[in-house]
Every structure is written in structure tokens, then in C-alpha cells.
């Protein structure tokens, strides 16, 4: 590959990049410029490329290097894999929802059984009976001496 060629309209100072980065990225996206060369101290320092352009360059590079392009994962195949995994996740979520609903049935049954046991317990509903029991135990304690 030969050295990258660039024109003056593609060159931007690093200060300008910081101040006007949106403008530079817009030019790249609208294909007004193929690449943006960032200058530092008046010398080329960094290059910004549109990602599709980068993929084309890398594909050509790997072809020249001798690797089969089919072995190279592309963004589109990665997107398809992501969609497939999203579908699997939603299926798992449905399964987990079913498990949760069956667990809540068991929990409801346990809850009802506990309520029934509580109802079976005898409680003093009359507060006067409670006071009498407390008074008697206190009297017994003090009368032992």
C-alpha cells in the first residue's frame, strides 16, 4: 500500500478539532471528505476515517496479506449474532417467569397454611384476663419472701 494522500481541506489542527469536532464528524458522515488529518504543531499526527472506509481498507489489507476475507468477522454478521442472542434471552426470561409464577403458587400455599395455624392458636382477647395473670405472678414473686 502506498502512503495515504491528503489535501489541505482534510487537515485540521488539534485545537480546531476540540472546538469544532461536530463539524468535522459531520463532514466525514456526509462524505464531504474521505478522511480528516489532525495536525499537531503544524504536522500530521492523527487520521480520522469513517468506519465503513476503515473496514474497506482493512479488508483490502488482509486480502493482500493472504488471509481469506471469509474468516474475518464483519459488523453485519456480528449484528445478526446479536439479534439471535437477544431472542434466546427473551425465551429464557419467559421460562424464568413461569418458574417464578409456580414458586408464587407454592409460597401462597405456605402462606395460607401459616395463616390457618395462627388462627388455630388461642389468644387472650380480653385484656382484663392478661392483667390478672400478670398481677398474680407478681404477687407470687413478692409473697415468697
matplotlib code that plots the C-alpha trace (Angstrom):
import matplotlib.pyplot as plt

x = [0.0, 1.2, 1.3, -2.1, -2.6, -4.4, -5.4, -5.5, -9.3, -8.8, -6.3, -7.4, -5.4, -5.9, -7.2, -9.8, -10.7, -11.5, -13.5, -15.2, -15.3, -19.0, -18.4, -15.6, -17.5, -20.5, -18.2, -17.0, -20.5, -21.8, -18.8, -17.7, -14.2, -12.9, -10.7, -9.7, -6.0, -5.4, -2.4, -0.3, 2.2, 1.5, 2.4, 0.1, -0.5, -3.8, -6.2, -10.0, -11.8, -15.5, -15.8, -17.0, -14.0, -11.8, -13.4, -12.8, -9.1, -8.7, -10.4, -8.0, -5.1, -6.0, -6.5, -3.1, -1.6, -3.1, -5.9, -9.3, -11.8, -14.5, -12.5, -12.8, -15.9, -17.8, -20.0, -23.2, -22.5, -21.9, -25.2, -27.0, -25.4, -26.5, -30.1, -30.0, -28.7, -31.5, -34.1, -32.6, -32.6, -36.3, -37.0, -35.1, -36.9, -40.2, -39.0, -37.9, -41.3, -43.0, -40.7, -41.5, -45.2, -45.0, -42.9, -45.5, -48.2, -46.1, -45.5, -49.2, -50.0, -47.4, -48.8, -52.3, -51.1, -49.3, -52.5, -54.5, -52.0, -52.2, -56.0, -55.8, -53.7, -55.6, -55.0, -56.4, -58.8, -59.8, -57.2, -58.5, -57.5, -54.0, -53.7, -55.0, -52.3, -49.6, -50.8, -50.9, -47.4, -46.1, -47.9, -46.5, -43.0, -43.2, -45.1, -42.4, -40.2]
y = [0.0, 3.5, 6.3, 8.0, 11.1, 14.0, 17.5, 20.8, 20.7, 17.4, 18.9, 20.3, 21.5, 19.7, 22.9, 23.2, 19.5, 20.2, 23.3, 22.1, 18.3, 18.1, 19.9, 17.6, 14.4, 15.7, 16.3, 12.7, 11.3, 13.3, 12.1, 15.7, 14.5, 10.9, 11.4, 14.1, 14.6, 16.1, 18.3, 18.8, 21.7, 22.0, 18.4, 15.5, 13.5, 11.6, 10.4, 10.1, 7.8, 6.8, 3.3, 1.8, 3.2, 1.7, -1.7, -1.5, -0.6, -3.5, -5.9, -4.9, -5.1, -8.6, -9.8, -8.5, -10.2, -13.5, -14.2, -15.2, -12.4, -15.0, -15.7, -12.0, -11.2, -8.3, -5.9, -7.2, -10.8, -9.6, -7.7, -10.9, -12.8, -10.1, -10.4, -14.2, -13.9, -11.3, -13.9, -16.5, -14.1, -13.4, -17.1, -17.6, -14.7, -16.4, -19.6, -17.8, -16.0, -19.4, -20.6, -17.5, -18.0, -21.6, -20.5, -17.9, -20.6, -22.6, -19.5, -18.8, -22.3, -21.9, -18.5, -19.9, -22.8, -20.4, -18.2, -21.3, -22.3, -18.7, -18.9, -22.2, -20.7, -19.4, -15.8, -13.8, -11.4, -9.9, -7.5, -7.9, -11.6, -10.6, -8.1, -10.7, -13.2, -10.6, -9.4, -12.9, -13.7, -10.5, -11.2, -14.7, -13.4, -10.9, -13.2, -15.9, -14.0]
z = [0.0, -0.8, 1.7, 2.4, 0.3, 1.8, 0.8, 2.7, 3.2, 5.1, 7.5, 10.9, 13.9, 17.1, 18.7, 15.9, 16.4, 20.1, 19.2, 16.1, 16.4, 15.5, 12.2, 11.3, 12.1, 10.1, 7.1, 7.4, 7.7, 4.7, 2.7, 2.0, 3.0, 2.9, 6.0, 8.4, 9.2, 12.6, 12.8, 16.0, 15.9, 12.2, 11.4, 10.6, 13.7, 13.6, 10.9, 11.3, 8.9, 8.6, 10.0, 6.7, 5.0, 7.6, 7.1, 3.3, 3.9, 6.4, 4.0, 1.2, 3.6, 4.7, 1.1, 0.2, 3.3, 2.2, 4.6, 3.5, 3.9, 4.8, 8.0, 9.0, 11.0, 9.6, 11.5, 9.8, 10.9, 14.4, 14.3, 13.2, 16.1, 18.5, 17.3, 17.7, 21.3, 22.1, 21.0, 23.3, 26.2, 25.8, 25.7, 28.9, 30.5, 29.7, 31.3, 34.4, 34.6, 34.5, 37.3, 39.4, 38.9, 40.1, 43.1, 44.0, 44.0, 46.5, 48.5, 48.5, 49.8, 52.5, 53.4, 53.7, 55.9, 58.2, 58.5, 59.4, 62.1, 63.5, 63.6, 65.5, 68.2, 71.3, 72.2, 75.1, 73.6, 76.9, 78.3, 81.9, 81.8, 80.8, 83.6, 86.2, 85.1, 85.3, 88.8, 90.1, 89.0, 90.6, 93.9, 94.0, 93.5, 96.3, 98.6, 98.5, 101.0]

ax = plt.figure().add_subplot(projection="3d")
ax.plot(x, y, z, "-o")
ax.set_aspect("equal")
plt.show()
